[in-house]
Every structure is written in C-alpha cells, then in structure tokens.
Amino acid sequence: MVTDTQLMKGILEGCMLKVMEDGQMYGYRAVEVLRGYGFDVNEATVYPILLRLQNRGLLKVERRPSPLGPDRKYYALTDEGRAGLSEFKESWLKLNSTVSRIMEADRND
C-alpha cells in the first residue's frame, strides 16, 4: 500500500511552486506557509525539495542579509518554474477528478 509519504513527495514539489508563485520567499517561511495549509512538514522535508527545484531550473536563488545570522536564501520561480507550475496544476486537477470519481463510485458489480 502507498504511504502518505510516497504520495506527498511529488505533490509537495507542485505545492512548493504554487507557494513561490507570488514572489520571493525564504525556506523556513515556505515551511510555515505549507503548515498553514495543513501539511505536516519540516525543514528536513522542504529544503531538499527547494534544492531539487533549483537544480531543475524551476527556482532561482538570491542571498540576502538576515538580521538573525547568516545570509538567507530567497527563492523565486523562474519562467521554467511558472511553466512547471502550470503543468502540475493541469495534471493535478485531472488526477484529482479521476481519483475522486473512483472513490465516490458505488460499484456493486
């Protein structure tokens, strides 16, 4: 059986792109935003996702001074990231609709 962790891995990447859609955000703020939506995530989950998205050219990084210590990395979508978000959203809506129809079906065949 598929665990929540397996399901969430790919979904979180798409959600991370959506969270970054409106502007730059540092990693821990992304954790807080995702938690605000009900995701049970921590930095150990989010930072590898940010790195993967950056390595794939979907996010760009800008370092800025932090009042609390070392520079912070601020992440923002690239043009490729916006395209990736659009593709994820289209795929997600189709998949969600299909799975919902299957789960809600009353099949007594």
Gaussian input, Z-matrix of N, CA and C with variables (Angstrom, degrees):
# hf/3-21g

backbone

0 1
 N
 C     1     B1
 C     2     B2     1     A1
 N     3     B3     2     A2     1     D1
 C     4     B4     3     A3     2     D2
 C     5     B5     4     A4     3     D3
 N     6     B6     5     A5     4     D4
 C     7     B7     6     A6     5     D5
 C     8     B8     7     A7     6     D6
 N     9     B9     8     A8     7     D7
 C    10    B10     9     A9     8     D8
 C    11    B11    10    A10     9     D9
 N    12    B12    11    A11    10    D10
 C    13    B13    12    A12    11    D11
 C    14    B14    13    A13    12    D12
 N    15    B15    14    A14    13    D13
 C    16    B16    15    A15    14    D14
 C    17    B17    16    A16    15    D15
 N    18    B18    17    A17    16    D16
 C    19    B19    18    A18    17    D17
 C    20    B20    19    A19    18    D18
 N    21    B21    20    A20    19    D19
 C    22    B22    21    A21    20    D20
 C    23    B23    22    A22    21    D21
 N    24    B24    23    A23    22    D22
 C    25    B25    24    A24    23    D23
 C    26    B26    25    A25    24    D24
 N    27    B27    26    A26    25    D25
 C    28    B28    27    A27    26    D26
 C    29    B29    28    A28    27    D27
 N    30    B30    29    A29    28    D28
 C    31    B31    30    A30    29    D29
 C    32    B32    31    A31    30    D30
 N    33    B33    32    A32    31    D31
 C    34    B34    33    A33    32    D32
 C    35    B35    34    A34    33    D33
 N    36    B36    35    A35    34    D34
 C    37    B37    36    A36    35    D35
 C    38    B38    37    A37    36    D36
 N    39    B39    38    A38    37    D37
 C    40    B40    39    A39    38    D38
 C    41    B41    40    A40    39    D39
 N    42    B42    41    A41    40    D40
 C    43    B43    42    A42    41    D41
 C    44    B44    43    A43    42    D42
 N    45    B45    44    A44    43    D43
 C    46    B46    45    A45    44    D44
 C    47    B47    46    A46    45    D45
 N    48    B48    47    A47    46    D46
 C    49    B49    48    A48    47    D47
 C    50    B50    49    A49    48    D48
 N    51    B51    50    A50    49    D49
 C    52    B52    51    A51    50    D50
 C    53    B53    52    A52    51    D51
 N    54    B54    53    A53    52    D52
 C    55    B55    54    A54    53    D53
 C    56    B56    55    A55    54    D54
 N    57    B57    56    A56    55    D55
 C    58    B58    57    A57    56    D56
 C    59    B59    58    A58    57    D57
 N    60    B60    59    A59    58    D58
 C    61    B61    60    A60    59    D59
 C    62    B62    61    A61    60    D60
 N    63    B63    62    A62    61    D61
 C    64    B64    63    A63    62    D62
 C    65    B65    64    A64    63    D63
 N    66    B66    65    A65    64    D64
 C    67    B67    66    A66    65    D65
 C    68    B68    67    A67    66    D66
 N    69    B69    68    A68    67    D67
 C    70    B70    69    A69    68    D68
 C    71    B71    70    A70    69    D69
 N    72    B72    71    A71    70    D70
 C    73    B73    72    A72    71    D71
 C    74    B74    73    A73    72    D72
 N    75    B75    74    A74    73    D73
 C    76    B76    75    A75    74    D74
 C    77    B77    76    A76    75    D75
 N    78    B78    77    A77    76    D76
 C    79    B79    78    A78    77    D77
 C    80    B80    79    A79    78    D78
 N    81    B81    80    A80    79    D79
 C    82    B82    81    A81    80    D80
 C    83    B83    82    A82    81    D81
 N    84    B84    83    A83    82    D82
 C    85    B85    84    A84    83    D83
 C    86    B86    85    A85    84    D84
 N    87    B87    86    A86    85    D85
 C    88    B88    87    A87    86    D86
 C    89    B89    88    A88    87    D87
 N    90    B90    89    A89    88    D88
 C    91    B91    90    A90    89    D89
 C    92    B92    91    A91    90    D90
 N    93    B93    92    A92    91    D91
 C    94    B94    93    A93    92    D92
 C    95    B95    94    A94    93    D93
 N    96    B96    95    A95    94    D94
 C    97    B97    96    A96    95    D95
 C    98    B98    97    A97    96    D96
 N    99    B99    98    A98    97    D97
 C   100   B100    99    A99    98    D98
 C   101   B101   100   A100    99    D99
 N   102   B102   101   A101   100   D100
 C   103   B103   102   A102   101   D101
 C   104   B104   103   A103   102   D102
 N   105   B105   104   A104   103   D103
 C   106   B106   105   A105   104   D104
 C   107   B107   106   A106   105   D105
 N   108   B108   107   A107   106   D106
 C   109   B109   108   A108   107   D107
 C   110   B110   109   A109   108   D108
 N   111   B111   110   A110   109   D109
 C   112   B112   111   A111   110   D110
 C   113   B113   112   A112   111   D111
 N   114   B114   113   A113   112   D112
 C   115   B115   114   A114   113   D113
 C   116   B116   115   A115   114   D114
 N   117   B117   116   A116   115   D115
 C   118   B118   117   A117   116   D116
 C   119   B119   118   A118   117   D117
 N   120   B120   119   A119   118   D118
 C   121   B121   120   A120   119   D119
 C   122   B122   121   A121   120   D120
 N   123   B123   122   A122   121   D121
 C   124   B124   123   A123   122   D122
 C   125   B125   124   A124   123   D123
 N   126   B126   125   A125   124   D124
 C   127   B127   126   A126   125   D125
 C   128   B128   127   A127   126   D126
 N   129   B129   128   A128   127   D127
 C   130   B130   129   A129   128   D128
 C   131   B131   130   A130   129   D129
 N   132   B132   131   A131   130   D130
 C   133   B133   132   A132   131   D131
 C   134   B134   133   A133   132   D132
 N   135   B135   134   A134   133   D133
 C   136   B136   135   A135   134   D134
 C   137   B137   136   A136   135   D135
 N   138   B138   137   A137   136   D136
 C   139   B139   138   A138   137   D137
 C   140   B140   139   A139   138   D138
 N   141   B141   140   A140   139   D139
 C   142   B142   141   A141   140   D140
 C   143   B143   142   A142   141   D141
 N   144   B144   143   A143   142   D142
 C   145   B145   144   A144   143   D143
 C   146   B146   145   A145   144   D144
 N   147   B147   146   A146   145   D145
 C   148   B148   147   A147   146   D146
 C   149   B149   148   A148   147   D147
 N   150   B150   149   A149   148   D148
 C   151   B151   150   A150   149   D149
 C   152   B152   151   A151   150   D150
 N   153   B153   152   A152   151   D151
 C   154   B154   153   A153   152   D152
 C   155   B155   154   A154   153   D153
 N   156   B156   155   A155   154   D154
 C   157   B157   156   A156   155   D155
 C   158   B158   157   A157   156   D156
 N   159   B159   158   A158   157   D157
 C   160   B160   159   A159   158   D158
 C   161   B161   160   A160   159   D159
 N   162   B162   161   A161   160   D160
 C   163   B163   162   A162   161   D161
 C   164   B164   163   A163   162   D162
 N   165   B165   164   A164   163   D163
 C   166   B166   165   A165   164   D164
 C   167   B167   166   A166   165   D165
 N   168   B168   167   A167   166   D166
 C   169   B169   168   A168   167   D167
 C   170   B170   169   A169   168   D168
 N   171   B171   170   A170   169   D169
 C   172   B172   171   A171   170   D170
 C   173   B173   172   A172   171   D171
 N   174   B174   173   A173   172   D172
 C   175   B175   174   A174   173   D173
 C   176   B176   175   A175   174   D174
 N   177   B177   176   A176   175   D175
 C   178   B178   177   A177   176   D176
 C   179   B179   178   A178   177   D177
 N   180   B180   179   A179   178   D178
 C   181   B181   180   A180   179   D179
 C   182   B182   181   A181   180   D180
 N   183   B183   182   A182   181   D181
 C   184   B184   183   A183   182   D182
 C   185   B185   184   A184   183   D183
 N   186   B186   185   A185   184   D184
 C   187   B187   186   A186   185   D185
 C   188   B188   187   A187   186   D186
 N   189   B189   188   A188   187   D187
 C   190   B190   189   A189   188   D188
 C   191   B191   190   A190   189   D189
 N   192   B192   191   A191   190   D190
 C   193   B193   192   A192   191   D191
 C   194   B194   193   A193   192   D192
 N   195   B195   194   A194   193   D193
 C   196   B196   195   A195   194   D194
 C   197   B197   196   A196   195   D195
 N   198   B198   197   A197   196   D196
 C   199   B199   198   A198   197   D197
 C   200   B200   199   A199   198   D198
 N   201   B201   200   A200   199   D199
 C   202   B202   201   A201   200   D200
 C   203   B203   202   A202   201   D201
 N   204   B204   203   A203   202   D202
 C   205   B205   204   A204   203   D203
 C   206   B206   205   A205   204   D204
 N   207   B207   206   A206   205   D205
 C   208   B208   207   A207   206   D206
 C   209   B209   208   A208   207   D207
 N   210   B210   209   A209   208   D208
 C   211   B211   210   A210   209   D209
 C   212   B212   211   A211   210   D210
 N   213   B213   212   A212   211   D211
 C   214   B214   213   A213   212   D212
 C   215   B215   214   A214   213   D213
 N   216   B216   215   A215   214   D214
 C   217   B217   216   A216   215   D215
 C   218   B218   217   A217   216   D216
 N   219   B219   218   A218   217   D217
 C   220   B220   219   A219   218   D218
 C   221   B221   220   A220   219   D219
 N   222   B222   221   A221   220   D220
 C   223   B223   222   A222   221   D221
 C   224   B224   223   A223   222   D222
 N   225   B225   224   A224   223   D223
 C   226   B226   225   A225   224   D224
 C   227   B227   226   A226   225   D225
 N   228   B228   227   A227   226   D226
 C   229   B229   228   A228   227   D227
 C   230   B230   229   A229   228   D228
 N   231   B231   230   A230   229   D229
 C   232   B232   231   A231   230   D230
 C   233   B233   232   A232   231   D231
 N   234   B234   233   A233   232   D232
 C   235   B235   234   A234   233   D233
 C   236   B236   235   A235   234   D234
 N   237   B237   236   A236   235   D235
 C   238   B238   237   A237   236   D236
 C   239   B239   238   A238   237   D237
 N   240   B240   239   A239   238   D238
 C   241   B241   240   A240   239   D239
 C   242   B242   241   A241   240   D240
 N   243   B243   242   A242   241   D241
 C   244   B244   243   A243   242   D242
 C   245   B245   244   A244   243   D243
 N   246   B246   245   A245   244   D244
 C   247   B247   246   A246   245   D245
 C   248   B248   247   A247   246   D246
 N   249   B249   248   A248   247   D247
 C   250   B250   249   A249   248   D248
 C   251   B251   250   A250   249   D249
 N   252   B252   251   A251   250   D250
 C   253   B253   252   A252   251   D251
 C   254   B254   253   A253   252   D252
 N   255   B255   254   A254   253   D253
 C   256   B256   255   A255   254   D254
 C   257   B257   256   A256   255   D255
 N   258   B258   257   A257   256   D256
 C   259   B259   258   A258   257   D257
 C   260   B260   259   A259   258   D258
 N   261   B261   260   A260   259   D259
 C   262   B262   261   A261   260   D260
 C   263   B263   262   A262   261   D261
 N   264   B264   263   A263   262   D262
 C   265   B265   264   A264   263   D263
 C   266   B266   265   A265   264   D264
 N   267   B267   266   A266   265   D265
 C   268   B268   267   A267   266   D266
 C   269   B269   268   A268   267   D267
 N   270   B270   269   A269   268   D268
 C   271   B271   270   A270   269   D269
 C   272   B272   271   A271   270   D270
 N   273   B273   272   A272   271   D271
 C   274   B274   273   A273   272   D272
 C   275   B275   274   A274   273   D273
 N   276   B276   275   A275   274   D274
 C   277   B277   276   A276   275   D275
 C   278   B278   277   A277   276   D276
 N   279   B279   278   A278   277   D277
 C   280   B280   279   A279   278   D278
 C   281   B281   280   A280   279   D279
 N   282   B282   281   A281   280   D280
 C   283   B283   282   A282   281   D281
 C   284   B284   283   A283   282   D282
 N   285   B285   284   A284   283   D283
 C   286   B286   285   A285   284   D284
 C   287   B287   286   A286   285   D285
 N   288   B288   287   A287   286   D286
 C   289   B289   288   A288   287   D287
 C   290   B290   289   A289   288   D288
 N   291   B291   290   A290   289   D289
 C   292   B292   291   A291   290   D290
 C   293   B293   292   A292   291   D291
 N   294   B294   293   A293   292   D292
 C   295   B295   294   A294   293   D293
 C   296   B296   295   A295   294   D294
 N   297   B297   296   A296   295   D295
 C   298   B298   297   A297   296   D296
 C   299   B299   298   A298   297   D297
 N   300   B300   299   A299   298   D298
 C   301   B301   300   A300   299   D299
 C   302   B302   301   A301   300   D300
 N   303   B303   302   A302   301   D301
 C   304   B304   303   A303   302   D302
 C   305   B305   304   A304   303   D303
 N   306   B306   305   A305   304   D304
 C   307   B307   306   A306   305   D305
 C   308   B308   307   A307   306   D306
 N   309   B309   308   A308   307   D307
 C   310   B310   309   A309   308   D308
 C   311   B311   310   A310   309   D309
 N   312   B312   311   A311   310   D310
 C   313   B313   312   A312   311   D311
 C   314   B314   313   A313   312   D312
 N   315   B315   314   A314   313   D313
 C   316   B316   315   A315   314   D314
 C   317   B317   316   A316   315   D315
 N   318   B318   317   A317   316   D316
 C   319   B319   318   A318   317   D317
 C   320   B320   319   A319   318   D318
 N   321   B321   320   A320   319   D319
 C   322   B322   321   A321   320   D320
 C   323   B323   322   A322   321   D321
 N   324   B324   323   A323   322   D322
 C   325   B325   324   A324   323   D323
 C   326   B326   325   A325   324   D324

   B1=1.4556
   B2=1.5270
   B3=1.2882
   B4=1.4610
   B5=1.5220
   B6=1.3245
   B7=1.4607
   B8=1.5307
   B9=1.3307
   B10=1.4600
   B11=1.5264
   B12=1.3159
   B13=1.4624
   B14=1.5239
   B15=1.3171
   B16=1.4609
   B17=1.5253
   B18=1.3246
   B19=1.4602
   B20=1.5266
   B21=1.3102
   B22=1.4507
   B23=1.5255
   B24=1.2961
   B25=1.4671
   B26=1.5284
   B27=1.3058
   B28=1.4661
   B29=1.5147
   B30=1.3067
   B31=1.4624
   B32=1.5227
   B33=1.3214
   B34=1.4610
   B35=1.5218
   B36=1.3182
   B37=1.4652
   B38=1.5205
   B39=1.3287
   B40=1.4597
   B41=1.5134
   B42=1.3193
   B43=1.4680
   B44=1.5202
   B45=1.3145
   B46=1.4610
   B47=1.5217
   B48=1.3212
   B49=1.4608
   B50=1.5286
   B51=1.3069
   B52=1.4679
   B53=1.5232
   B54=1.3242
   B55=1.4639
   B56=1.5337
   B57=1.3211
   B58=1.4618
   B59=1.5277
   B60=1.3168
   B61=1.4676
   B62=1.5317
   B63=1.2942
   B64=1.4624
   B65=1.5202
   B66=1.3002
   B67=1.4572
   B68=1.4989
   B69=1.3085
   B70=1.4473
   B71=1.5220
   B72=1.3281
   B73=1.4545
   B74=1.5218
   B75=1.3114
   B76=1.4658
   B77=1.5247
   B78=1.3151
   B79=1.4572
   B80=1.5152
   B81=1.3324
   B82=1.4646
   B83=1.5242
   B84=1.3219
   B85=1.4715
   B86=1.5289
   B87=1.3248
   B88=1.4657
   B89=1.5270
   B90=1.3309
   B91=1.4695
   B92=1.5262
   B93=1.3274
   B94=1.4692
   B95=1.5228
   B96=1.3197
   B97=1.4673
   B98=1.5258
   B99=1.3296
   B100=1.4674
   B101=1.5278
   B102=1.3196
   B103=1.4711
   B104=1.5237
   B105=1.3263
   B106=1.4580
   B107=1.5212
   B108=1.3203
   B109=1.4658
   B110=1.5232
   B111=1.3211
   B112=1.4552
   B113=1.5147
   B114=1.3295
   B115=1.4568
   B116=1.5211
   B117=1.3092
   B118=1.4666
   B119=1.5261
   B120=1.3489
   B121=1.4602
   B122=1.5253
   B123=1.3243
   B124=1.4606
   B125=1.5307
   B126=1.3168
   B127=1.4547
   B128=1.5282
   B129=1.3206
   B130=1.4634
   B131=1.5271
   B132=1.3182
   B133=1.4587
   B134=1.5225
   B135=1.3187
   B136=1.4584
   B137=1.5269
   B138=1.3213
   B139=1.4665
   B140=1.5337
   B141=1.3257
   B142=1.4769
   B143=1.5349
   B144=1.3316
   B145=1.4595
   B146=1.5259
   B147=1.3332
   B148=1.4618
   B149=1.5223
   B150=1.3207
   B151=1.4597
   B152=1.5260
   B153=1.3404
   B154=1.4689
   B155=1.5239
   B156=1.3349
   B157=1.4607
   B158=1.5257
   B159=1.3246
   B160=1.4637
   B161=1.5294
   B162=1.3177
   B163=1.4682
   B164=1.5250
   B165=1.3237
   B166=1.4683
   B167=1.5261
   B168=1.3310
   B169=1.4564
   B170=1.5113
   B171=1.3437
   B172=1.4638
   B173=1.5252
   B174=1.3237
   B175=1.4605
   B176=1.5233
   B177=1.3276
   B178=1.4599
   B179=1.5182
   B180=1.3245
   B181=1.4639
   B182=1.5189
   B183=1.3213
   B184=1.4637
   B185=1.5228
   B186=1.3111
   B187=1.4747
   B188=1.5230
   B189=1.3457
   B190=1.4601
   B191=1.5219
   B192=1.3360
   B193=1.4641
   B194=1.5299
   B195=1.3123
   B196=1.4581
   B197=1.5250
   B198=1.3226
   B199=1.4616
   B200=1.5223
   B201=1.3389
   B202=1.4576
   B203=1.5215
   B204=1.3221
   B205=1.4561
   B206=1.5052
   B207=1.3492
   B208=1.4645
   B209=1.5287
   B210=1.3209
   B211=1.4601
   B212=1.5269
   B213=1.3254
   B214=1.4620
   B215=1.5187
   B216=1.3238
   B217=1.4623
   B218=1.5240
   B219=1.3172
   B220=1.4589
   B221=1.5216
   B222=1.3204
   B223=1.4580
   B224=1.5234
   B225=1.3344
   B226=1.4657
   B227=1.5216
   B228=1.3242
   B229=1.4612
   B230=1.5185
   B231=1.3068
   B232=1.4602
   B233=1.5365
   B234=1.3268
   B235=1.4706
   B236=1.5284
   B237=1.3379
   B238=1.4714
   B239=1.5288
   B240=1.3262
   B241=1.4568
   B242=1.5223
   B243=1.3282
   B244=1.4722
   B245=1.5296
   B246=1.3274
   B247=1.4603
   B248=1.5304
   B249=1.3364
   B250=1.4669
   B251=1.5166
   B252=1.3249
   B253=1.4618
   B254=1.5196
   B255=1.3095
   B256=1.4668
   B257=1.5364
   B258=1.3218
   B259=1.4688
   B260=1.5188
   B261=1.3433
   B262=1.4620
   B263=1.5221
   B264=1.3283
   B265=1.4684
   B266=1.5262
   B267=1.3158
   B268=1.4669
   B269=1.5303
   B270=1.3328
   B271=1.4686
   B272=1.5210
   B273=1.3354
   B274=1.4554
   B275=1.5290
   B276=1.3219
   B277=1.4608
   B278=1.5274
   B279=1.3219
   B280=1.4659
   B281=1.5309
   B282=1.3326
   B283=1.4621
   B284=1.5191
   B285=1.3228
   B286=1.4572
   B287=1.5262
   B288=1.3050
   B289=1.4626
   B290=1.5307
   B291=1.3170
   B292=1.4650
   B293=1.5302
   B294=1.3294
   B295=1.4640
   B296=1.5265
   B297=1.3093
   B298=1.4726
   B299=1.5243
   B300=1.3296
   B301=1.4703
   B302=1.5298
   B303=1.3229
   B304=1.4704
   B305=1.5370
   B306=1.3164
   B307=1.4630
   B308=1.5183
   B309=1.3272
   B310=1.4563
   B311=1.5227
   B312=1.3165
   B313=1.4617
   B314=1.5260
   B315=1.3039
   B316=1.4618
   B317=1.5078
   B318=1.3217
   B319=1.4657
   B320=1.5260
   B321=1.2603
   B322=1.4697
   B323=1.5124
   B324=1.3370
   B325=1.4713
   B326=1.5091
   A1=109.49
   A2=116.91
   A3=122.69
   A4=109.35
   A5=116.25
   A6=119.98
   A7=109.57
   A8=115.64
   A9=120.27
   A10=110.56
   A11=117.10
   A12=121.33
   A13=110.35
   A14=117.24
   A15=120.75
   A16=111.04
   A17=116.68
   A18=120.66
   A19=111.49
   A20=115.92
   A21=120.77
   A22=113.60
   A23=118.01
   A24=121.07
   A25=112.22
   A26=117.44
   A27=121.17
   A28=112.70
   A29=116.37
   A30=120.30
   A31=110.67
   A32=117.10
   A33=120.35
   A34=112.52
   A35=117.78
   A36=119.53
   A37=110.37
   A38=116.68
   A39=120.40
   A40=112.18
   A41=116.57
   A42=120.43
   A43=110.92
   A44=117.27
   A45=120.59
   A46=110.37
   A47=117.21
   A48=119.96
   A49=110.49
   A50=117.06
   A51=120.60
   A52=111.01
   A53=117.02
   A54=121.98
   A55=109.97
   A56=116.86
   A57=121.43
   A58=113.05
   A59=117.18
   A60=121.34
   A61=113.62
   A62=117.98
   A63=120.73
   A64=114.59
   A65=118.35
   A66=119.49
   A67=112.35
   A68=114.95
   A69=121.07
   A70=111.69
   A71=113.92
   A72=120.27
   A73=108.84
   A74=117.08
   A75=119.52
   A76=109.10
   A77=115.28
   A78=121.67
   A79=115.07
   A80=117.33
   A81=117.65
   A82=111.27
   A83=117.43
   A84=120.04
   A85=109.59
   A86=117.40
   A87=120.77
   A88=110.68
   A89=116.75
   A90=120.88
   A91=109.53
   A92=116.65
   A93=120.81
   A94=111.97
   A95=116.92
   A96=120.58
   A97=110.34
   A98=116.82
   A99=119.98
   A100=111.01
   A101=117.25
   A102=120.48
   A103=110.65
   A104=116.32
   A105=120.99
   A106=112.78
   A107=116.49
   A108=121.24
   A109=112.49
   A110=117.02
   A111=120.33
   A112=115.56
   A113=117.92
   A114=120.35
   A115=109.63
   A116=116.44
   A117=121.81
   A118=107.27
   A119=115.74
   A120=121.18
   A121=110.35
   A122=114.26
   A123=120.03
   A124=108.34
   A125=115.35
   A126=119.97
   A127=111.99
   A128=117.16
   A129=121.20
   A130=111.96
   A131=117.07
   A132=121.79
   A133=110.71
   A134=116.70
   A135=121.78
   A136=113.06
   A137=118.92
   A138=120.06
   A139=113.46
   A140=119.98
   A141=118.10
   A142=112.28
   A143=117.47
   A144=120.66
   A145=109.96
   A146=116.26
   A147=119.94
   A148=111.00
   A149=116.91
   A150=121.03
   A151=111.10
   A152=117.61
   A153=120.85
   A154=111.19
   A155=116.56
   A156=120.40
   A157=111.04
   A158=116.44
   A159=121.13
   A160=109.90
   A161=117.32
   A162=121.87
   A163=112.32
   A164=116.66
   A165=121.34
   A166=111.72
   A167=117.15
   A168=120.88
   A169=114.97
   A170=116.64
   A171=120.59
   A172=112.35
   A173=116.41
   A174=122.05
   A175=109.32
   A176=115.39
   A177=120.27
   A178=107.40
   A179=115.32
   A180=121.10
   A181=109.66
   A182=114.17
   A183=121.23
   A184=107.10
   A185=116.08
   A186=120.19
   A187=108.76
   A188=114.39
   A189=120.58
   A190=108.99
   A191=116.14
   A192=118.61
   A193=111.04
   A194=114.79
   A195=121.43
   A196=109.04
   A197=117.56
   A198=119.35
   A199=112.38
   A200=116.80
   A201=121.01
   A202=114.22
   A203=118.78
   A204=118.91
   A205=112.17
   A206=116.31
   A207=119.51
   A208=111.92
   A209=115.44
   A210=120.68
   A211=110.39
   A212=115.08
   A213=121.49
   A214=109.24
   A215=115.06
   A216=120.88
   A217=107.50
   A218=115.78
   A219=121.51
   A220=107.84
   A221=114.89
   A222=121.50
   A223=109.72
   A224=115.81
   A225=121.78
   A226=108.10
   A227=115.60
   A228=120.47
   A229=111.16
   A230=115.45
   A231=122.24
   A232=106.39
   A233=116.37
   A234=119.05
   A235=110.20
   A236=115.92
   A237=119.97
   A238=110.37
   A239=116.45
   A240=121.01
   A241=111.88
   A242=116.53
   A243=120.14
   A244=110.59
   A245=115.93
   A246=119.83
   A247=110.65
   A248=116.82
   A249=121.02
   A250=111.88
   A251=116.93
   A252=120.96
   A253=110.23
   A254=116.70
   A255=120.86
   A256=110.80
   A257=116.80
   A258=121.08
   A259=111.35
   A260=116.47
   A261=120.15
   A262=110.29
   A263=116.12
   A264=120.08
   A265=111.19
   A266=116.81
   A267=120.74
   A268=111.07
   A269=116.44
   A270=120.37
   A271=111.45
   A272=116.14
   A273=120.86
   A274=111.21
   A275=117.59
   A276=120.42
   A277=110.99
   A278=116.73
   A279=120.51
   A280=110.91
   A281=116.58
   A282=120.84
   A283=111.17
   A284=117.11
   A285=121.53
   A286=110.81
   A287=116.83
   A288=120.82
   A289=111.23
   A290=116.47
   A291=121.18
   A292=111.38
   A293=116.46
   A294=120.39
   A295=110.42
   A296=117.99
   A297=121.22
   A298=110.76
   A299=116.50
   A300=118.74
   A301=110.94
   A302=116.21
   A303=120.04
   A304=109.68
   A305=117.95
   A306=121.94
   A307=112.85
   A308=116.69
   A309=120.28
   A310=112.78
   A311=116.94
   A312=120.66
   A313=110.74
   A314=115.39
   A315=121.89
   A316=107.05
   A317=114.83
   A318=119.85
   A319=109.31
   A320=114.56
   A321=121.09
   A322=110.66
   A323=116.41
   A324=120.51
   A325=110.61
   D1=144.27
   D2=179.66
   D3=-75.15
   D4=134.00
   D5=178.35
   D6=-89.89
   D7=162.86
   D8=176.73
   D9=-56.27
   D10=-38.18
   D11=-178.30
   D12=-61.05
   D13=-43.74
   D14=179.40
   D15=-63.63
   D16=-43.09
   D17=179.13
   D18=-64.34
   D19=-40.63
   D20=-172.97
   D21=-74.12
   D22=-24.14
   D23=-173.89
   D24=-54.00
   D25=-56.31
   D26=-179.86
   D27=-73.74
   D28=-35.89
   D29=-179.13
   D30=-63.64
   D31=-40.10
   D32=179.89
   D33=-62.43
   D34=-34.35
   D35=177.41
   D36=-61.04
   D37=-46.36
   D38=178.46
   D39=-64.61
   D40=-40.99
   D41=178.43
   D42=-66.17
   D43=-35.56
   D44=177.49
   D45=-63.10
   D46=-41.18
   D47=176.59
   D48=-60.85
   D49=-41.50
   D50=179.45
   D51=-64.27
   D52=-42.30
   D53=179.68
   D54=-60.66
   D55=-35.39
   D56=-177.72
   D57=-84.77
   D58=-4.02
   D59=-172.76
   D60=-60.25
   D61=-36.60
   D62=-172.56
   D63=-90.00
   D64=1.88
   D65=177.25
   D66=150.08
   D67=-174.27
   D68=-176.44
   D69=-74.34
   D70=146.66
   D71=-178.80
   D72=-152.03
   D73=140.72
   D74=175.62
   D75=-86.63
   D76=162.05
   D77=-170.32
   D78=-56.43
   D79=-48.27
   D80=-176.57
   D81=-66.62
   D82=-32.10
   D83=176.59
   D84=-63.98
   D85=-37.68
   D86=176.35
   D87=-61.45
   D88=-40.04
   D89=175.95
   D90=-58.75
   D91=-46.70
   D92=-179.33
   D93=-62.50
   D94=-41.58
   D95=179.83
   D96=-64.37
   D97=-46.46
   D98=179.55
   D99=-62.58
   D100=-39.90
   D101=176.29
   D102=-61.99
   D103=-37.72
   D104=178.63
   D105=-61.12
   D106=-27.13
   D107=176.20
   D108=-86.99
   D109=-4.80
   D110=177.63
   D111=105.66
   D112=1.09
   D113=176.25
   D114=-74.41
   D115=134.28
   D116=176.51
   D117=-92.62
   D118=81.56
   D119=-177.37
   D120=-124.34
   D121=161.24
   D122=175.16
   D123=-137.68
   D124=-179.33
   D125=-177.67
   D126=-60.40
   D127=-36.26
   D128=-178.92
   D129=-64.20
   D130=-22.32
   D131=176.32
   D132=-88.52
   D133=-43.49
   D134=-170.77
   D135=-76.94
   D136=-42.89
   D137=-175.42
   D138=-61.98
   D139=-40.26
   D140=175.38
   D141=-63.78
   D142=-34.22
   D143=176.91
   D144=-64.72
   D145=-45.38
   D146=178.35
   D147=-58.93
   D148=-42.66
   D149=179.31
   D150=-64.03
   D151=-44.27
   D152=177.81
   D153=-59.92
   D154=-45.06
   D155=-179.48
   D156=-65.44
   D157=-37.28
   D158=176.90
   D159=-65.43
   D160=-46.25
   D161=-178.98
   D162=-63.59
   D163=-27.57
   D164=178.48
   D165=-87.26
   D166=1.31
   D167=177.68
   D168=80.16
   D169=13.72
   D170=-178.47
   D171=-89.36
   D172=-21.43
   D173=177.10
   D174=-127.17
   D175=145.33
   D176=170.26
   D177=-111.35
   D178=157.56
   D179=-175.26
   D180=-123.34
   D181=138.81
   D182=173.45
   D183=-129.90
   D184=128.57
   D185=177.53
   D186=-89.28
   D187=135.33
   D188=178.08
   D189=-134.46
   D190=149.77
   D191=176.50
   D192=-60.54
   D193=145.04
   D194=176.87
   D195=-115.02
   D196=139.76
   D197=177.57
   D198=-70.59
   D199=-10.99
   D200=-174.52
   D201=-106.73
   D202=7.24
   D203=-179.20
   D204=148.79
   D205=-133.51
   D206=-176.96
   D207=-65.69
   D208=164.13
   D209=178.31
   D210=-54.94
   D211=147.68
   D212=175.06
   D213=-98.51
   D214=147.38
   D215=172.22
   D216=-92.83
   D217=122.37
   D218=174.22
   D219=-103.50
   D220=130.40
   D221=-177.05
   D222=-106.60
   D223=145.40
   D224=176.33
   D225=-147.33
   D226=154.16
   D227=178.74
   D228=-68.63
   D229=142.26
   D230=168.42
   D231=-91.44
   D232=177.07
   D233=174.21
   D234=-60.42
   D235=-38.51
   D236=177.76
   D237=-65.41
   D238=-35.04
   D239=177.55
   D240=-65.45
   D241=-39.44
   D242=176.84
   D243=-64.37
   D244=-41.16
   D245=176.73
   D246=-65.11
   D247=-40.98
   D248=177.70
   D249=-63.24
   D250=-38.54
   D251=177.12
   D252=-63.67
   D253=-43.67
   D254=179.17
   D255=-61.36
   D256=-43.68
   D257=178.21
   D258=-64.23
   D259=-43.19
   D260=178.95
   D261=-61.16
   D262=-46.86
   D263=-177.89
   D264=-59.77
   D265=-44.66
   D266=178.60
   D267=-61.62
   D268=-46.30
   D269=179.49
   D270=-64.40
   D271=-43.15
   D272=-178.51
   D273=-62.57
   D274=-46.42
   D275=-178.25
   D276=-61.44
   D277=-40.76
   D278=178.23
   D279=-66.54
   D280=-47.98
   D281=-179.87
   D282=-62.66
   D283=-45.34
   D284=-179.67
   D285=-60.20
   D286=-43.52
   D287=179.24
   D288=-63.06
   D289=-44.13
   D290=-179.31
   D291=-64.15
   D292=-48.51
   D293=-179.35
   D294=-63.86
   D295=-39.82
   D296=178.97
   D297=-62.21
   D298=-42.75
   D299=178.51
   D300=-62.07
   D301=-40.88
   D302=-179.83
   D303=-66.06
   D304=-46.33
   D305=-177.02
   D306=-67.68
   D307=-28.28
   D308=-177.91
   D309=-92.55
   D310=-6.01
   D311=-177.30
   D312=-69.63
   D313=140.65
   D314=175.64
   D315=-105.74
   D316=88.74
   D317=-174.47
   D318=-105.80
   D319=111.33
   D320=177.95
   D321=-111.14
   D322=31.63
   D323=-177.70
   D324=-77.90

